[in-house]
Amino acid sequence: MKKRDFLKVSLLAAGAMMLPRKASALKFYPTKKDTDWAILYSTWCGSSRDAAVWISEGMNGIAEVFDVKENPDLSGYSHIVVGGSIRSAATSPQLQEYLKKHRKQLAPKIKAYFAVCGNMMRPVTDQLYTQFFTDHLCKITGVVDVPQKVFLGRITWGLMEPEVREQMQSFPGMVEYDNLKRQDCLEFGKEIFESI
């Protein structure tokens, strides 16, 4: 190996070793520095991730956005928005377990909830609010009387687990669709921001 090639490889290896062991892709979401707001979400196919980012944008970027799969440490945040994608009237098991495990720490900080649900392409009803919030997230956290919003979701066959895709495709007339609206998420973010 030539001396010059050896030096290049050595410098690249040294640089790679200086990178943090666990890089957080979530830091690439647009936010303002030194925020004490966080949005915690769970998602199966990405709809709730997009909703969480757009909610933060509606809050003028004051909220950091965290996927529950990252098992984030939210102890440094004073205000938290919680939400997730819904299947069979519930958020993901990971989000439910996280909320139960950290209930004492999170309860005084939860300021809003959101849910993303395809709802078989039907409009959102008051029954969904009761089902997703009163009977689900509020029971897990013990927090009620905070802003809540149900967003219609989307279906992308390629992002679904094979067994879920097969089940969904068995419904007559079921097609891929996208009813998640960025503007609705921005407006909910503004509502939360104005409630501060």
N, C-alpha and C positions, 0 to 999 in steps of 0.2 A: 504494500500500500504506500502510495506517495505521501510525503510529509504533509502536503497541502490538504489532501483528502482526509488524512488522519485528523488534522486540526478541525476541519469542517464537521466531521462525524462527532468528534469529542465535544465541540461546542453545542451541536444539536442535542446530544444526549444530556449534557449538563443543563441545558435549557429545559428539556422535557422533565427532568427531575425536580426542577424548581416549581413546576405547576402544582397547584393544590391537588391533594388526593381525590377530593370529591368536588368537582366543579358543579355549580348550580346553574343550570340553564334558565331557571326562573329569574335570575338576575337580569336577563335580557328583556324582560317585560318592561315597558316604559313606566317609570315611576320617578317621583321626586325624591331627593335624598332626605335622610333623617325623618322618615315617616313613622308615625306610631299607629298606622292603620294596616291591617292585613285582610286579605280575602283568602279563605280556605275553601277549596273545592275538591270534589271527586268526579271523575268522568269515566265513561266506558269508551266512547268514540270521539271525544274531543269537543262536544257541544258545550259542556259546562266550562271547559277551559276557555273557550272563546267568550262565553258570557261573562266569566270572571274578569278577563282582561278588559272587556268593553265596559263593565261596571266601574272598574278602576279608572278608565279613561273618562267616564262620566263624572267621577269624583275629582277630576283635574289631576289624575295620576298620583294621588296621595297614598294609595294603598299598594303594598307589595302583594303579589299573587303567588299562592302556594298550592301545589298539588298534594293532597293528603298522602299519596304514595311516597313522597319524599320524607314523610314523618317529620315535618318542620317543628322547630322550637319557636313557639309563638309567645314565650314568656316576656319578650321585650316589647310587645305591642299592647297598646291600651284599648284599641277598638278593633273588633273583628267582625267580618261578614262571613257567613257560612252558607254553602250551597252545594248542590250536586245534581247529577243526572238521576232520573227516577226510573226504576224498573220494578214492576209489581208493587207499586205504591211505596217504595222505599229507596233511600240513597244506597250507595255501595256499602258492603260490609266493612271495608277499610275506614270509611268516614264514620260509620256508626261506632266502631270500636275506638277510634281516635277520640271522638266526642265523649264517650263514656269514660275512657281512661283519664282524660284531662278536664272533666266536667268542672271540678272545683276551681281550677285555674281560669277556664274559659268563660264560665257563666257570667261573671260581672262585666266581661268585655264584649259580649255578643251584642251587636247593634243592628243587625239585619239578617234576613234569610232569603235565599233564592232557590228555585228548583227549575230544572229543564226537563220537560216531558213531551214526548211526541204526541201523546194522547190520541193516538190513532187518527191524527189530523183533524180532530174536533176542537171547537173553541174551548178556552179555559173557563171553568165554572167555579162557583163558590165551594162546591164539594171538593174540588182539588185542593183548595187552600186548607180546608179542614183536614183532608187526608194527608197532605204533605207536611204541613206545619203543625197544626194543633195536635193531630194524632201521631205525629212522627218526630220531627226535629225538636219541637218544643218539649215533648215528653223526654227525649234523650238529654237535653241540656237543662231543662227547667226554666228556660227563658221564654217569656211571652211578651206581647205588646211591643214588638219592634217591627219596623217595616218588613213586608214580605212580598215576594213577587214570583209568579209562575210564568216561565217563558215556554212557548212551544218549541220543540226541538227539531231534530232532523234524523233521517236514516240514510246511512251510506253503507251499502251491503259489504263492500270490501273492508270496512273497519270493524265489522261485527265478528264475534266468535262464531265458528261454523254452526254450532247447535242453535244459537240464538237466531242467526240469519235464517236457518231452515225453518224454525218455528214462525218467525215473522213472515217469511215468504208463503207460509201455508194459509195465511189469512187472505180471503178473497179480495182482489183489487189492491193489495198492498204493493206500493211502489217506493222507490227512493224519493225522498222529499227533503226540503229545507225550509222550515218555518221559523227558524231562529233569526230574529231581526236585531241587528246591531243598534238601531235607533232606540228600540225598547230597552235594551240594556243600558245604553247611555243615559236615558231618561231616569231609570231606576238609580243609577249612580248619582245623578244630579239630586234626586230626591233624598238619598242618604246624605250627600254632601250638605244640602241645605238644612238638614235636621241637626247638624253639628252645632 
